[in-house]
């Protein structure tokens, strides 16, 4: 097999300007897009994720407040008494209903 040469590409294209495509129409003045329901849902989730990521994981003010309460012996003793009273109330109430 012998190759005699390469034909010119221009010979395949008819001379003159290329024809305009009828596939695309241009509207002047207004740009718009339409998002699918799935795209809108994803955008909403992304906005929520962005807002949540800005919130600190630890509320420092609340931690400091609880540390101060724990350091106060009156709070600790009151909490222990309140818990003990609640447990006794539940146990007493449940034993009365089982009779």
C-alpha positions in Angstrom: 0.0 0.0 0.0 1.3 3.4 -0.9 0.3 6.8 0.3 0.3 9.3 -2.5 -0.3 12.3 -0.3 -2.8 14.1 1.8 -5.7 15.8 0.2 -6.5 19.3 1.3 -9.3 19.8 3.7 -10.5 22.9 2.0 -11.6 20.8 -1.0 -14.3 19.2 1.2 -15.7 22.5 2.5 -17.8 24.6 0.0 -16.4 28.1 -0.5 -18.2 31.1 1.1 -19.5 32.0 4.5 -20.7 29.3 6.8 -24.5 29.1 7.3 -26.0 30.2 10.5 -27.4 27.5 12.7 -31.1 27.5 13.3 -30.7 25.6 16.5 -30.0 28.7 18.7 -32.1 31.8 19.0 -30.9 34.9 20.8 -33.2 36.9 23.0 -32.0 40.4 23.8 -32.5 42.1 27.2 -33.6 39.3 29.6 -31.5 36.6 31.1 -33.2 33.9 33.2 -32.6 30.4 34.4 -34.9 27.7 35.7 -33.8 25.4 38.5 -35.2 21.9 38.9 -36.9 21.0 42.2 -33.8 18.8 43.1 -31.5 21.8 42.5 -33.6 24.0 44.7 -33.6 21.4 47.4 -29.8 21.1 47.2 -29.4 24.9 47.4 -31.6 25.0 50.5 -29.6 22.2 52.1 -26.4 24.1 51.3 -27.7 27.3 52.8 -28.7 25.4 56.0 -25.3 23.7 56.2 -23.6 27.1 55.8 -25.6 28.6 58.6 -25.1 25.6 60.9 -21.4 25.6 60.3 -21.1 29.2 61.5 -22.6 28.2 64.9 -19.9 27.2 67.5 -20.2 23.6 68.6 -19.7 24.5 72.3 -21.7 27.3 73.9 -18.9 28.9 76.0 -21.4 31.0 78.0 -23.4 28.0 79.0 -20.3 26.0 80.0 -19.1 28.9 82.2 -22.5 29.2 83.8 -22.6 25.5 84.7 -19.0 25.6 86.0 -20.0 28.4 88.3 -23.0 26.5 89.5 -21.0 23.3 90.2 -18.4 25.3 92.1 -21.2 26.7 94.4 -21.7 24.1 97.2 -25.3 25.3 97.8 -26.2 24.4 94.2 -24.6 21.0 94.4 -26.3 20.1 97.7 -29.6 21.5 96.5 -29.4 19.5 93.3 -28.5 16.3 95.2 -31.4 16.8 97.6 -33.8 17.6 94.7 -32.7 14.4 92.8 -33.0 12.3 96.0 -36.5 13.7 96.7 -37.6 12.9 93.1 -36.3 9.4 93.3 -38.0 8.8 96.6 -41.2 10.2 95.3 -41.1 7.9 92.3 -40.3 4.9 94.4 -43.0 5.7 96.9 -45.6 6.4 94.2 -44.8 3.1 92.4 -44.9 1.0 95.6 -48.3 2.5 96.4 -49.7 1.6 93.0 -48.4 -2.0 93.3 -50.4 -2.7 96.5 
